[in-house]
Amino acid sequence: MQIDMRVLELLSSKLCHDLVSPVSAINNGVELIEDIGGSVVEEAMKLIGDSAAHASRRLRLFRMAYGRAGSEDQLAIKDVRQVAEQYMGGGKVTLAWTDGQPGEAVAMQLGYLKVVLNLIILAEEVLPYGGAVTLRGATEGMVEGCRFEIVGRGAQLTPQLQAALDGSAPIEELTPRSIQSYITGKFAAHFNLKLKFDQSNPDRLDLTLYGAEVLAAA
């Protein structure tokens, strides 16, 4: 999969943006101890611990979502679910992952769970005011998949995000706001997976990811 330099720059900016807050908080905690010490040590240590855990959760998910993991070998559903639930834990977006989903057959397809993780990141981004994400099973004909039900105020794919997701957006028009949508669509296309979305209900967006075989029946 060929990636334009601008795409790499935007993705790098996104990663730095997502990590700068917890890392800065760690630094702030250290400075509190150095400058004041005494009574603030306990508070500062809690800030450092919480922020380090937050940064670690994000790094684990980013490694699976963007790195080579899942591209050359299979990811385990239980590991992906654990990383996703930890990533969402404590934030303003909740994640409910239905047991037994996605089905083993579709989850074993190369790249499928990598795209699932990218969809979780995208789901969080389209809920600016917080909300709930529920992962359920889905089928189209005889082909399995999974559906993300994304509910919350303002939950939608704007025309810009839609164009990024389906790959029709010109590279020069991508922004930090649309880069996750673009990368998610590119990963899905690379692994011959099919993405569909439905936002016919207000404040609700459904994103469904089907296995490669659905392309022949679509």
FIVOVEX-799393 format. One record per residue (C-alpha): residue in one letter; chain; x negated, y, z negated. Coordinates in Angstrom, 3 decimals. Layout:
# FIVOVEX-799393
NODE code unit       c1       c2       c3
NODE    A    A        X        Y        Z
...
//
This chain:
# FIVOVEX-799393
NODE code unit       c1       c2       c3
NODE    M    A    0.000    0.000    0.000
NODE    Q    A   -1.547    3.278    1.135
NODE    I    A   -1.110    6.247   -1.205
NODE    D    A   -1.656    9.854   -0.165
NODE    M    A   -4.131   11.921   -2.204
NODE    R    A   -1.345   14.326   -3.215
NODE    V    A    0.617   11.399   -4.629
NODE    L    A   -2.383   10.344   -6.712
NODE    E    A   -2.803   13.899   -7.976
NODE    L    A    0.861   14.193   -8.941
NODE    L    A    0.871   10.801  -10.652
NODE    S    A   -2.296   11.695  -12.568
NODE    S    A   -0.668   14.964  -13.659
NODE    K    A    2.396   13.062  -14.850
NODE    L    A    0.310   10.615  -16.892
NODE    C    A   -1.649   13.433  -18.512
NODE    H    A    1.575   15.325  -19.261
NODE    D    A    3.157   12.271  -20.890
NODE    L    A    0.102   11.572  -23.031
NODE    V    A   -1.006   15.074  -23.989
NODE    S    A    1.678   15.520  -26.670
NODE    P    A    0.833   12.487  -28.864
NODE    V    A   -2.910   12.948  -28.344
NODE    S    A   -2.675   16.645  -29.275
NODE    A    A   -0.715   15.699  -32.374
NODE    I    A   -3.532   13.368  -33.429
NODE    N    A   -5.984   16.235  -33.010
NODE    N    A   -3.717   18.543  -35.022
NODE    G    A   -3.624   16.023  -37.855
NODE    V    A   -7.414   15.807  -37.935
NODE    E    A   -7.696   19.605  -37.972
NODE    L    A   -5.256   19.818  -40.884
NODE    I    A   -7.412   17.472  -42.914
NODE    E    A  -10.603   19.338  -42.010
NODE    D    A   -9.193   22.818  -42.637
NODE    I    A   -6.946   22.266  -45.651
NODE    G    A   -7.371   18.752  -47.018
NODE    G    A   -6.001   18.078  -50.464
NODE    S    A   -2.210   18.031  -50.507
NODE    V    A   -1.779   17.775  -46.742
NODE    V    A   -3.866   14.620  -46.296
NODE    E    A   -0.921   12.239  -46.672
NODE    E    A    1.235   14.282  -44.262
NODE    A    A   -1.627   14.589  -41.773
NODE    M    A   -2.398   10.872  -41.891
NODE    K    A    1.250   10.077  -41.157
NODE    L    A    1.168   12.482  -38.193
NODE    I    A   -2.006   10.830  -36.903
NODE    G    A   -0.613    7.314  -37.351
NODE    D    A    2.735    8.060  -35.700
NODE    S    A    1.118    9.907  -32.800
NODE    A    A   -1.491    7.197  -32.216
NODE    A    A    1.260    4.550  -32.127
NODE    H    A    3.274    6.690  -29.697
NODE    A    A    0.281    7.115  -27.375
NODE    S    A   -0.491    3.385  -27.578
NODE    R    A    3.089    2.434  -26.625
NODE    R    A    2.982    4.699  -23.594
NODE    L    A   -0.427    3.438  -22.485
NODE    R    A    0.716   -0.204  -22.681
NODE    L    A    3.723    0.501  -20.498
NODE    F    A    1.777    2.664  -18.022
NODE    R    A   -0.809   -0.101  -17.630
NODE    M    A    1.890   -2.608  -16.633
NODE    A    A    3.937   -0.162  -14.571
NODE    Y    A    1.129    1.442  -12.560
NODE    G    A   -1.890   -0.849  -12.886
NODE    R    A   -2.759   -4.187  -11.296
NODE    A    A   -0.751   -6.142  -13.862
NODE    G    A    2.239   -7.642  -12.111
NODE    S    A    0.830   -7.027   -8.643
NODE    E    A   -1.550   -9.981   -8.503
NODE    D    A   -0.035  -12.250  -11.164
NODE    Q    A    3.264  -12.741  -12.950
NODE    L    A    4.315  -10.770  -15.989
NODE    A    A    6.241  -12.532  -18.748
NODE    I    A    9.785  -11.282  -19.338
NODE    K    A    9.295  -11.276  -23.114
NODE    D    A    6.160   -9.119  -22.817
NODE    V    A    7.823   -6.658  -20.447
NODE    R    A   10.892   -6.415  -22.674
NODE    Q    A    8.777   -5.843  -25.776
NODE    V    A    6.726   -3.113  -24.100
NODE    A    A    9.873   -1.421  -22.747
NODE    E    A   11.708   -1.497  -26.090
NODE    Q    A    8.668   -0.141  -27.919
NODE    Y    A    8.282    2.602  -25.300
NODE    M    A   11.883    3.726  -25.833
NODE    G    A   11.821    3.258  -29.603
NODE    G    A   12.325    6.374  -31.677
NODE    G    A   13.075    8.638  -28.721
NODE    K    A   16.259   10.357  -27.585
NODE    V    A   16.985    7.615  -25.039
NODE    T    A   17.983    4.158  -26.301
NODE    L    A   17.471    0.889  -24.439
NODE    A    A   19.742   -2.151  -24.733
NODE    W    A   18.302   -5.193  -22.948
NODE    T    A   20.783   -8.029  -22.384
NODE    D    A   19.376  -11.421  -23.409
NODE    G    A   18.492  -13.696  -20.506
NODE    Q    A   18.128  -10.835  -18.033
NODE    P    A   16.743  -10.552  -15.499
NODE    G    A   17.127  -14.205  -14.546
NODE    E    A   13.979  -16.297  -14.467
NODE    A    A   14.191  -16.924  -10.707
NODE    V    A   14.177  -13.260   -9.709
NODE    A    A   11.816  -12.211  -12.515
NODE    M    A    9.203  -14.648  -11.178
NODE    Q    A    9.030  -12.788   -7.866
NODE    L    A    5.756  -10.920   -7.593
NODE    G    A    6.172   -7.275   -8.488
NODE    Y    A    9.768   -7.543   -9.727
NODE    L    A    9.067   -6.830  -13.393
NODE    K    A    6.607   -4.088  -12.443
NODE    V    A    9.451   -2.300  -10.649
NODE    V    A   11.728   -2.928  -13.648
NODE    L    A    9.266   -0.998  -15.828
NODE    N    A    9.100    1.835  -13.304
NODE    L    A   12.903    1.995  -13.330
NODE    I    A   12.848    2.294  -17.123
NODE    I    A   10.493    5.264  -16.849
NODE    L    A   12.744    6.773  -14.165
NODE    A    A   15.851    6.163  -16.292
NODE    E    A   14.301    8.098  -19.166
NODE    E    A   13.466   10.989  -16.834
NODE    V    A   17.024   11.326  -15.487
NODE    L    A   18.388   11.695  -19.033
NODE    P    A   17.062   15.151  -19.951
NODE    Y    A   19.441   15.470  -22.910
NODE    G    A   19.107   11.895  -24.108
NODE    G    A   21.453    8.985  -23.642
NODE    A    A   21.594    5.229  -23.333
NODE    V    A   20.147    2.728  -20.868
NODE    T    A   21.570   -0.786  -20.663
NODE    L    A   19.957   -3.554  -18.608
NODE    R    A   22.413   -6.179  -17.370
NODE    G    A   22.388   -8.946  -14.788
NODE    A    A   23.669   -8.314  -11.251
NODE    T    A   24.289  -10.406   -8.156
NODE    E    A   24.832   -9.719   -4.477
NODE    G    A   26.061  -12.803   -2.694
NODE    M    A   23.778  -15.574   -3.911
NODE    V    A   20.956  -13.250   -4.873
NODE    E    A   20.179  -12.243   -8.446
NODE    G    A   19.028   -8.918   -9.725
NODE    C    A   19.490   -6.577  -12.641
NODE    R    A   21.355   -3.319  -13.105
NODE    F    A   20.407   -0.339  -15.226
NODE    E    A   23.459    1.485  -16.553
NODE    I    A   22.190    4.972  -17.397
NODE    V    A   24.655    7.058  -19.391
NODE    G    A   24.199   10.568  -20.728
NODE    R    A   24.829   14.234  -19.979
NODE    G    A   23.407   15.143  -16.586
NODE    A    A   22.489   11.559  -15.652
NODE    Q    A   22.081   11.645  -11.883
NODE    L    A   19.694   11.339   -8.985
NODE    T    A   19.486   14.751   -7.369
NODE    P    A   19.129   14.869   -3.561
NODE    Q    A   15.407   15.479   -4.112
NODE    L    A   15.078   12.358   -6.278
NODE    Q    A   17.145   10.304   -3.828
NODE    A    A   14.880   11.289   -0.949
NODE    A    A   11.813   10.438   -3.032
NODE    L    A   13.271    7.064   -4.012
NODE    D    A   14.111    5.992   -0.455
NODE    G    A   10.789    7.284    0.886
NODE    S    A   12.257    9.925    3.199
NODE    A    A   10.845   12.886    1.260
NODE    P    A    7.775   14.449    2.932
NODE    I    A    4.654   14.035    0.816
NODE    E    A    4.104   17.798    0.682
NODE    E    A    7.563   18.271   -0.882
NODE    L    A    6.995   15.885   -3.788
NODE    T    A    6.766   17.465   -7.228
NODE    P    A    5.901   16.294  -10.748
NODE    R    A    9.667   15.941  -11.236
NODE    S    A   10.108   13.581   -8.265
NODE    I    A    6.858   11.600   -8.312
NODE    Q    A    8.235    8.802  -10.524
NODE    S    A   11.182    8.299   -8.184
NODE    Y    A    8.806    8.151   -5.219
NODE    I    A    6.405    5.683   -6.839
NODE    T    A    9.299    3.444   -7.932
NODE    G    A   10.657    3.315   -4.384
NODE    K    A    7.213    2.624   -2.940
NODE    F    A    6.599   -0.277   -5.328
NODE    A    A   10.013   -1.762   -4.496
NODE    A    A    9.357   -1.487   -0.743
NODE    H    A    5.860   -2.931   -1.121
NODE    F    A    7.235   -6.066   -2.808
NODE    N    A   10.217   -6.320   -0.406
NODE    L    A   12.720   -5.633   -3.175
NODE    K    A   15.952   -3.742   -2.661
NODE    L    A   17.079   -0.795   -4.756
NODE    K    A   20.628    0.530   -4.825
NODE    F    A   22.165    3.365   -6.804
NODE    D    A   25.698    4.409   -7.691
NODE    Q    A   26.592    7.684   -9.351
NODE    S    A   30.318    7.791   -8.613
NODE    N    A   31.095    8.341  -12.307
NODE    P    A   30.178   11.621  -14.044
NODE    D    A   27.219   11.462  -16.418
NODE    R    A   26.485    7.909  -15.372
NODE    L    A   23.976    6.478  -12.921
NODE    D    A   23.649    2.798  -12.024
NODE    L    A   20.358    1.599  -10.537
NODE    T    A   20.279   -2.006   -9.309
NODE    L    A   17.192   -3.947   -8.298
NODE    Y    A   17.613   -7.103   -6.202
NODE    G    A   15.084   -9.753   -5.286
NODE    A    A   13.416   -9.979   -1.901
NODE    E    A   15.942  -12.448   -0.447
NODE    V    A   18.743   -9.892   -0.531
NODE    L    A   17.134   -8.089    2.393
NODE    A    A   18.203  -10.856    4.725
NODE    A    A   21.818  -10.691    3.547
NODE    A    A   22.156   -6.898    3.221
//
